[in-house]
Amino acid sequence: MKYVNHHHGCSGFVPTRADGSEWAHLLVLNNGAVVHADTETEALESLIPGYATLTRNDVDARRRARIGHAERMAAAVQQRRIDTAISDGRLNPADPDDALLISILQLPKSEPMLLASPESPGVQTPWEGPVGLILVSTSYAPHTDTPPAIGRVSWLDPDDERAYLESLRDVGLSTYWAAQPATGAAG
């Protein structure tokens, strides 16, 4: 069960469940709505329409839905970072080097990036560019053969529900709180 307060912020109103207990999960969306949910699945339904109706036993379908959402969100956050860097003068799209950097930053988030130097092929070199990377963890080891990027990198982790909600919070896409610490991977 979940409750969505569509008013901007909670305005001091903290709904409780019918038995008087608090909700286990709280997710504040970018539009200011506050989602109070019993489960991570219910919270994610507010971000990924149809997510909760995916077959509970089809863990792969839910994981694919989270990965697709993460790839779209990573691209959106990356573009915001690019736009900010342009507006504050760290990047100039008219400069050929900056234009190349922008095109690299805009590569599909479903594809892993190997930032190797000629001296160390196959080994990630730290990303130190003027704009931090936002990447999706499932595009890298242990999910693929590409080692994770290092350096100025922020990650969205759609591998399980709790990790995804926490990573959305960590990159600034939402506010998320859970009453209990994660106990392990969830579908």
Salt bridges, closest charged atoms under 4 A:
ASP38 OD1 - ARG17 NE 2.95
GLU40 OE2 - ARG162 NE 2.73
ASP88 OD1 - ARG90 NE 3.10
ASP159 OD1 - ARG63 NE 2.88
ASP170 OD1 - ARG169 NE 3.15
